[in-house]
Amino acid sequence: NTTESPVTVETLDDVPEHVLRGLPEDVRLFPSAVDKTRLGVWATKSILKGKKFGPFVGDKKKRSQV
């Protein structure tokens, strides 16, 4: 008998309010394409190269790490 631990799924209720306020108009949080238990950032239209938005909180990752 193996017992599986329950899977925790991240929801919008888990996202701090300042993060939601900092999202640009054309960016939404939906289930990640990489990990369905996490939220991912999705653009509803093209974002121009160099466009900045934030605030950024966390550790920067190299392209090879994401």
N, C-alpha and C positions, 0 to 999 in steps of 0.2 A: 504494500500500500504506500503510495506516495501522495503527499498532500501538497497541493500547489498553493502558493501564497496569492492572495487577491492582487490583481493588477490595478495599480493606481493610474487613472487617466487625468491628465492636466485639463482644467477647464478655465474659462474666462474669469471665474470667481477666484482663481489662484493668481491672477495677474494683478500686480499692484496698480492702483489708480493712476499714478504718475506715468506708468508705461503706456496705458491706454490713451492718456491725454497727449503723449508725445508722438503717437503714430500719425504720419501724414494722412491726408484725406483719402488717398488712393491705396492705402495699405490696410490689410485686415489680418486678424489672427484666426487661423483655421487649423484643424488637425494636420500635423506634419506629414509630408510625403515620405519621410525617412523613418519616423518613429510615431506610429499612430497613437501612442500614449501621451505624446507631447504636442504642444501647439507650435505651429510654424508661422512664419511671416509670409504672406501672399500679397502680391501686387494685383490690383484690379485693372491697371493699365501700365504701359511702359514707364519706367523710371529713367530719366536722363542720366547718363554717365556723369559722375561727380556730384550728383544731388546729395545733400547732407540733411539728416534729420536726427532727432534724438530727444532726450539725452541718452547716451550710451552708458550702460552699466554692465560691468562684467569684464571678462578677459578677452582680449582680441585673439582670434585664431588665424592660423595660416590657412590658405586656400586648401592645402592638402589635408587639413584636419576637419574640414566640414564636408 
